[in-house]
Amino acid sequence: MVVLAASIITKSGKEVGFILEDLETLRLLSKVVPEYSYSLDEEGICKTAFELLFAFDEVISLGHKENINVVQVKQYCEMESHEEKLHKLVLQSKINETKDVMKRKASEIDKSKIEKNRGDKGGFMSLQSLGSSGRLETGFGNDTNLSSTGSGFGNATTGFGGLSTDVESFSTKSKGHPPSSASAPPKGLGMKLGKTQRANQFLESLKAEGEMIVEDVRPSVVGQSKPAAAPLTDPVTLTVEEKLNVTLKRDGGVSNFDVQGTLSLQILSQDDGFIQVQIETSANPAVLFKTHPNINKELFANENILGLKDPNRPFPTGQSGDGVGLLKWRMQSTDESILPLTLNCWPSASGKETYVNIEYETPANMQLQNVIISVPLPALRDAPNVQQIDGEWRFDSRNCVLEWSIVLIDNSNRSGSLEFVVPAADPSQFFPISARFTSSRTFSDLKVVNILPLRGGATPKFAQRTLLAADNYQVV
């Protein structure tokens, strides 16, 4: 708030003070704040504190209001940075330089392969000429990765130069035929092998260090492309999302259990914006709800209906972003029985080795998807000896972490275990254990019952999306 103080000396000599409020500046600031912070509570203001400070600095200079409007404030705050442009140019030049070096190296290897294979009959190449990559490209966009592992998720060390390779399916390989009876390779296969060998060696070495490599898989049919994510098709879409933050004690008990949820609304057409949302929630007193400042709180408290204070004002429309937040809630507890996933780790030393047993367990009312349990390990050169596992595993050698993966946990596998052996180590080195997962079951059990049109007519079709995600789930 800009406050101008002035004093006037009267004829009698007495000083009379008064304060004049700059109403125009106040109106401008009241318009600027919602542009950067849609939520006007303390949490929303704290999240956008820096943006608001920069915007206020554009409005007020040395205690005086600038001749500016809201559009100009946003324009000035979003000025492009010369240093950022320069950094991006330098980064792109380094990438281009690296690509040129790879092309020159591939050309040199290509020439050497041509000279080496001039005497080979029919242009065949032995498996030994593949080098340490163990990868064969057929020219049709599919790669063969030779590996000696059988897990399908973990990495194993092969005899091809000691590098780690992954198991991949090769659908174009003829089954039951020895390599000597294979048909002649397509024209230019030798050149392709030489060109891609160096790049594959580099990728495989990164995989051995634990890097996640996303390969460019070309479609087998010309013109075929990866389908894009399906856009919103329903006129009204409501998304219920909960984020879970849990800290468990290794000896049992809950140190922290915090659930934060949001209900957001997305509307495609402005004609469907004159609505109210009727919801239903569980009668759990531990779940505390908080509505948006523009929502009619009395209507929600009495009838569980979310509607704007001004019924003549529609909800904002648009498909981009996460939608308009209507409702927030929070739940905190120390009850161990409500945990969606329980983890127990039992390290035990035996001579020069340490046996580690980890068990997971889920309640009957939960179904978890894409579960990944990350176990830190002491400094290891080779992967641990996994003796038993319910699911799949992967060893991240760079971060020295064993990742245990279960695609789906339901009634068929409510509990599971993992057992592996490493050299003798302190039991505290296997903590903290972290977990990531998602679920379609939320703690609030919030459901959208109906959409109520305010201007009559048919009820617009709506869709509801529900997601529970483990934002931070650890055993310390």
C-alpha positions in Angstrom: 0.0 0.0 0.0 1.3 3.4 -0.9 0.6 5.9 1.8 1.3 9.6 1.3 1.7 11.6 4.5 1.5 15.3 4.7 1.2 17.9 7.3 -0.3 21.4 7.3 0.7 24.2 9.7 -2.4 26.2 10.6 -2.6 29.8 11.6 -2.6 29.0 15.3 0.7 27.0 14.8 -0.7 23.7 15.6 0.2 20.8 13.3 -2.6 18.7 12.0 -1.6 15.3 10.3 -3.6 13.3 7.9 -3.0 10.3 5.6 -4.1 10.2 1.9 -4.5 6.9 0.3 -3.6 6.5 -3.3 -6.7 4.7 -4.5 -5.5 4.3 -8.1 -2.3 2.5 -7.0 -4.3 0.2 -4.7 -6.6 -0.7 -7.6 -3.7 -1.5 -9.8 -2.0 -3.7 -7.2 -5.3 -5.5 -6.6 -5.4 -6.4 -10.3 -1.7 -7.4 -10.4 -1.8 -9.9 -7.5 -4.4 -12.3 -9.1 -2.3 -12.3 -12.3 0.6 -14.1 -10.5 -1.2 -15.8 -7.6 -4.5 -17.4 -8.3 -4.8 -18.5 -4.6 -5.0 -15.5 -2.4 -4.3 -17.3 0.9 -0.9 -17.3 2.7 0.3 -20.5 0.9 -0.4 -19.1 -2.6 1.2 -15.7 -1.8 4.4 -17.4 -0.4 4.7 -19.5 -3.6 4.7 -16.5 -5.8 6.4 -14.1 -3.5 9.3 -13.3 -5.8 7.0 -12.7 -8.8 4.9 -10.4 -6.8 7.9 -8.4 -5.6 9.1 -7.9 -9.2 5.6 -6.8 -10.3 5.3 -4.4 -7.3 8.7 -3.0 -8.2 7.4 -2.1 -11.7 4.3 -0.4 -10.3 6.0 1.6 -7.6 9.4 3.4 -7.9 10.9 5.2 -5.0 7.5 5.5 -3.3 5.8 6.9 -6.3 3.4 5.2 -8.7 4.6 4.6 -12.3 2.3 5.4 -15.2 1.7 1.8 -16.1 -1.0 -0.8 -16.5 -1.4 -4.6 -15.8 -0.4 -5.6 -19.4 2.7 -3.5 -19.3 3.7 -5.0 -15.9 3.5 -8.5 -17.2 5.4 -7.5 -20.3 8.2 -5.9 -18.3 8.5 -8.8 -15.9 8.8 -11.3 -18.8 11.7 -9.5 -20.6 14.1 -11.9 -22.2 17.5 -12.4 -20.7 20.6 -11.9 -22.8 22.7 -14.1 -20.6 20.2 -17.0 -21.0 20.2 -16.6 -24.8 24.0 -16.6 -24.8 24.1 -19.7 -22.6 21.7 -21.6 -24.9 23.8 -20.6 -28.0 27.0 -21.9 -26.3 25.3 -25.1 -25.3 23.9 -25.7 -28.8 27.4 -25.0 -30.4 28.9 -27.7 -28.1 26.2 -30.2 -29.2 26.8 -29.4 -32.8 30.6 -29.8 -32.3 30.1 -33.2 -30.7 27.9 -34.3 -33.5 30.6 -33.3 -36.0 33.2 -35.3 -34.1 31.0 -38.4 -34.1 30.4 -38.1 -37.8 34.2 -37.9 -38.5 34.9 -40.9 -36.3 32.0 -42.9 -37.9 33.5 -42.0 -41.3 36.9 -43.3 -40.3 35.5 -46.5 -38.9 33.4 -46.9 -42.0 36.5 -46.7 -44.2 38.4 -49.2 -42.1 35.5 -51.7 -42.1 35.3 -51.5 -45.9 39.0 -52.3 -46.3 38.8 -55.0 -43.7 35.8 -56.7 -45.2 36.9 -56.6 -48.9 38.1 -60.2 -48.7 35.1 -61.5 -46.9 32.8 -63.5 -49.2 29.4 -62.0 -49.7 30.1 -59.2 -47.3 29.3 -61.3 -44.2 30.7 -60.2 -40.8 31.4 -62.4 -37.9 29.9 -61.8 -34.4 33.4 -61.0 -33.2 33.6 -57.9 -35.5 30.8 -56.3 -33.6 33.2 -55.2 -30.9 32.1 -54.6 -27.4 28.7 -53.2 -28.2 27.1 -56.5 -29.0 24.5 -54.7 -31.1 23.4 -55.5 -34.7 21.4 -53.1 -36.8 19.4 -54.7 -39.6 18.6 -51.5 -41.5 14.8 -51.7 -40.8 14.9 -49.7 -37.5 15.2 -52.7 -35.1 18.4 -53.5 -33.1 19.6 -56.8 -31.8 21.2 -56.5 -28.3 23.3 -59.6 -27.4 23.2 -60.3 -23.7 23.8 -63.1 -21.3 21.3 -61.9 -18.6 17.9 -63.4 -18.2 16.2 -61.0 -15.9 14.7 -58.7 -18.5 15.0 -55.7 -16.1 18.5 -55.9 -14.6 21.9 -55.4 -16.3 24.5 -58.2 -16.6 28.1 -58.2 -17.5 28.9 -60.1 -20.8 32.1 -61.2 -22.4 32.0 -58.4 -25.0 34.5 -56.0 -23.5 33.0 -56.2 -20.0 30.2 -53.7 -20.7 26.7 -54.0 -19.4 23.9 -54.7 -21.9 20.1 -54.9 -21.7 17.9 -57.6 -22.9 15.8 -56.6 -25.9 13.5 -58.6 -28.1 14.4 -59.0 -31.8 11.2 -59.8 -33.6 12.8 -60.0 -37.1 15.3 -62.8 -36.1 14.5 -66.2 -37.7 14.1 -68.8 -35.0 15.7 -72.2 -35.3 18.3 -71.3 -38.0 22.0 -71.1 -37.4 23.9 -67.9 -38.5 25.5 -69.7 -41.4 22.2 -70.4 -43.0 21.0 -66.8 -42.8 20.3 -65.0 -46.0 22.7 -62.3 -47.4 22.5 -59.0 -45.5 21.0 -56.0 -47.3 23.2 -53.7 -49.3 25.3 -51.4 -47.1 25.0 -53.5 -43.9 28.7 -53.5 -43.3 28.8 -49.7 -43.6 25.9 -49.4 -41.1 27.6 -51.7 -38.6 30.8 -49.6 -38.7 28.9 -46.3 -38.5 26.8 -47.3 -35.5 29.4 -49.4 -33.6 31.1 -46.4 -32.0 27.9 -44.7 -30.9 26.5 -48.0 -29.5 29.7 -48.5 -27.5 29.2 -45.0 -26.0 25.6 -45.7 -25.1 26.3 -49.0 -23.6 29.1 -47.5 -21.4 26.6 -44.9 -20.1 24.1 -47.7 -19.4 26.8 -49.5 -17.4 27.2 -46.4 -15.3 23.5 -46.3 -14.5 22.4 -43.6 -16.9 18.8 -43.9 -18.3 19.2 -43.9 -22.1 16.1 -43.1 -24.2 16.7 -44.5 -27.7 15.2 -43.1 -30.9 13.2 -46.1 -32.2 12.2 -45.6 -35.8 8.9 -46.9 -37.0 8.9 -49.9 -39.2 6.3 -48.5 -41.6 7.2 -45.3 -43.6 5.2 -42.4 -42.3 4.1 -44.1 -39.1 4.6 -41.9 -36.0 4.1 -42.2 -32.3 0.5 -41.3 -31.4 0.2 -38.1 -29.4 -1.5 -37.9 -26.1 -5.2 -37.8 -26.4 -6.6 -34.3 -25.8 -9.6 -33.6 -23.6 -12.8 -34.5 -25.3 -15.4 -34.1 -22.6 -16.8 -30.6 -22.1 -16.0 -30.7 -18.4 -13.1 -32.6 -16.8 -12.5 -32.7 -13.0 -9.2 -34.0 -11.7 -8.7 -35.3 -8.1 -5.0 -35.5 -7.2 -3.4 -36.4 -3.9 0.3 -36.2 -3.1 1.6 -38.4 -0.3 4.6 -37.5 1.9 5.5 -40.3 4.4 8.5 -41.0 6.6 8.6 -44.4 8.3 11.0 -45.6 11.0 13.1 -48.6 10.2 12.1 -50.3 13.5 8.4 -49.6 12.9 6.2 -46.6 13.4 5.3 -43.4 11.5 7.4 -40.3 11.8 5.4 -38.2 9.3 2.2 -38.9 7.3 0.9 -36.0 5.2 -1.6 -36.1 2.3 -2.3 -32.9 0.3 -5.1 -33.1 -2.3 -6.6 -30.8 -4.9 -9.7 -30.8 -7.1 -9.2 -28.9 -10.4 -11.7 -28.1 -13.1 -11.1 -27.8 -16.9 -13.8 -26.5 -19.3 -13.5 -26.5 -23.0 -16.3 -24.2 -24.0 -17.3 -21.0 -22.2 -21.0 -21.9 -22.7 -20.4 -24.7 -20.2 -18.8 -22.4 -17.6 -22.0 -21.5 -15.9 -22.2 -24.6 -13.7 -21.9 -25.9 -10.1 -20.1 -29.1 -9.1 -21.8 -31.4 -6.6 -19.3 -33.7 -4.8 -19.4 -36.4 -2.1 -16.6 -37.2 0.3 -15.9 -39.7 3.1 -16.9 -38.8 6.7 -13.3 -38.9 7.8 -12.8 -36.0 10.3 -9.0 -36.1 9.7 -9.5 -34.7 6.2 -9.6 -30.9 6.3 -11.1 -29.1 3.3 -10.4 -25.6 2.1 -12.2 -23.9 -0.8 -10.9 -21.3 -3.2 -11.7 -17.7 -2.1 -14.1 -17.2 -5.1 -16.1 -20.3 -4.1 -19.3 -19.9 -2.1 -18.3 -21.4 1.3 -21.8 -21.6 2.8 -23.1 -23.5 -0.2 -20.2 -26.0 0.1 -20.6 -26.4 3.8 -24.4 -27.0 3.7 -24.9 -28.9 0.4 -21.4 -30.1 -0.7 -21.8 -28.0 -3.9 -18.9 -26.0 -5.4 -20.1 -22.8 -7.1 -18.8 -19.3 -7.6 -20.0 -16.5 -5.3 -21.2 -14.6 -8.3 -23.6 -17.0 -10.2 -23.5 -14.7 -13.2 -19.8 -15.3 -13.6 -18.6 -18.4 -15.5 -15.6 -20.6 -14.6 -12.5 -19.9 -16.7 -12.1 -22.1 -19.8 -9.1 -23.6 -21.6 -7.3 -26.9 -22.0 -3.8 -25.9 -21.2 -2.3 -26.2 -17.7 -3.8 -28.1 -14.7 -7.1 -26.4 -14.7 -8.8 -24.2 -12.1 -8.3 -25.2 -8.5 -11.7 -25.5 -6.7 -10.9 -27.3 -3.5 -7.9 -28.3 -1.4 -7.6 -30.7 1.5 -5.0 -32.0 3.9 -4.7 -35.1 6.1 -2.2 -35.9 8.8 -2.0 -39.0 10.9 0.3 -41.3 12.9 -1.8 -44.4 12.4 0.3 -47.1 10.8 -2.7 -49.1 9.7 -3.6 -46.6 7.0 -0.3 -46.9 5.1 -0.7 -47.9 1.5 2.7 -49.6 1.5 4.7 -51.1 4.4 8.4 -51.9 3.9 10.6 -54.0 6.2 14.4 -54.3 5.7 16.5 -57.0 7.5 20.3 -56.8 6.9 22.3 -59.6 8.5 26.0 -60.1 8.4 27.5 -63.6 7.8 31.2 -63.8 7.5 32.4 -61.6 4.7 28.9 -61.2 3.3 25.8 -59.3 4.2 22.4 -60.8 3.4 19.6 -58.3 2.9 15.9 -59.2 3.0 13.3 -56.7 2.1 9.5 -57.3 2.4 6.6 -55.2 1.2 3.0 -55.4 2.2 -0.2 -53.5 1.2 -3.7 -53.4 2.7 -6.6 -55.1 1.0 -8.3 -51.9 -0.2 -5.3 -50.5 -2.1 -4.1 -51.2 -5.6 -0.7 -49.7 -6.5 0.7 -49.3 -10.0 4.3 -48.7 -11.2 5.9 -49.4 -7.8 9.7 -48.8 -7.7 11.6 -49.4 -4.4 15.1 -47.9 -4.3 17.6 -49.4 -1.9 21.0 -47.6 -1.4 24.0 -49.9 -1.4 27.6 -49.6 -0.2 30.2 -48.8 -2.8 30.1 -51.8 -5.2 32.0 -52.4 -8.5 29.6 -55.2 -9.6 25.9 -55.7 -9.3 24.7 -57.4 -6.1 23.8 -61.1 -6.1 20.0 -61.2 -6.2 18.9 -64.6 -5.0 15.2 -64.2 -4.8 12.8 -61.4 -6.0 9.1 -60.9 -6.6 9.2 -58.6 -9.6 12.2 -57.2 -11.5 15.4 -55.4 -10.5 18.0 -53.0 -11.9 21.4 -51.9 -10.6 22.3 -48.2 -10.9 26.1 -48.5 -10.6 26.6 -44.7 -10.8 24.5 -43.9 -7.8 25.0 -47.4 -6.2 21.2 -48.1 -5.9 19.2 -51.3 -6.4 15.8 -50.6 -7.9 13.1 -53.1 -7.3 10.2 -52.8 -9.7 6.6 -54.2 -9.4 4.3 -53.2 -12.2 1.0 -53.9 -10.3 0.2 -54.8 -6.7 -3.3 -56.2 -6.2 -5.0 -59.1 -4.5 -2.7 -61.6 -6.3 0.5 -60.2 -4.7 -0.4 -58.3 -1.6 3.1 -59.1 -0.2 6.5 -59.8 -1.7 10.1 -60.1 -0.9 13.6 -59.4 -2.2 16.8 -61.1 -1.1 20.3 -60.2 -2.2 23.9 -60.6 -1.0 26.7 -57.9 -1.0 30.1 -57.8 0.7 30.1 -57.1 4.5 28.7 -53.7 5.2 27.1 -51.6 8.0 23.3 -52.1 8.1 22.8 -48.3 8.2 24.2 -48.1 4.6 21.0 -49.7 3.3 18.9 -46.7 4.4 17.0 -44.5 3.6 14.8 -46.7 1.4 12.5 -44.8 -0.9 9.4 -45.8 -2.9 7.5 -44.4 -5.8 4.0 -45.5 -6.9 0.6 -44.4 -8.1 -2.9 -45.4 -7.3 -6.5 -44.7 -8.3 -7.7 -44.8 -4.7 -7.5 -41.6 -2.7 -7.7 -41.1 1.1 -10.4 -38.5 0.8 -12.6 -40.7 -1.4 -13.8 -37.5 -3.2 -16.2 -38.2 -6.0 -18.1 -35.9 -8.4 -21.7 -36.7 -8.2 -23.2 -34.3 -10.7 -22.8 -31.1 -12.7 -25.6 -28.5 -12.1 -26.2 -26.1 -15.0 -27.2 -22.6 -13.8 -28.9 -21.4 -17.0 -31.0 -24.4 -17.6 -30.6 -26.9 -20.5 -29.1 -30.3 -20.5 -26.4 -31.2 -18.0 -23.0 -31.1 -19.7 -21.1 -34.4 -19.9 -18.2 -34.6 -17.5 -15.3 -36.9 -16.8 -13.4 -37.5 -13.5 -9.7 -38.4 -13.2 -8.3 -39.6 -9.9 -4.7 -40.1 -9.0 -2.7 -40.7 -5.8 1.0 -40.3 -6.2 3.8 -40.9 -3.6 5.7 -37.6 -3.7 8.2 -38.6 -0.9 7.9 -42.0 0.7 10.9 -43.1 2.7 12.0 -45.5 5.4 14.8 -43.9 7.5 
